[in-house]
Amino acid sequence: MLGPVIEELAAEADGSWELVKVNTQEEQQLAMHYGIQSIPNVKLSFRGEIIGEFMGAWLKYQIEQWLAVNLPNETQLAFQEIAGKS
């Protein structure tokens, strides 16, 4: 249920974020590392850190809202650049 919706959103994002799917049965160590105990499980990673996540099959508008809140924006990125240089 979630797959086609999030794949559609990734296509609509036109490269602003990338969807990576992992088969947790084949990649059990990775699933343990990230604490994945049930699927679907969505994690948003930025610069090697998990910055957002949700579990369950969400509706498209819910995922769009979640992305709007959790995806880094240009202001946040600029602030991080400045903070990192001090």
C-alpha positions, 0 to 999 in steps of 0.5 A: 500500500505504501510503496506506490504512494511513496514512489509517486512522491519520490518521482514528483520530488524531481531529485530533491530527495531520494527513495531507497528501499531495503529488504529487511529480511535480507538485510537483518543487520541493517534492520537491527541497527536502525531498530526496525521491528515492523514494516512499513517503516520509513526513515528520513536520513540526512548527512548520515543521521535519521532526522524523521521517521514513521511506521505504517501505511500513511495516506499521500497527504499525510506523507506530503505533510510529514515531508514538508515538516521534516525535509531540510530547507535552504534556511536550515542548511545555510544555518548548519553551514554557518554553525559548522564553521564557528 
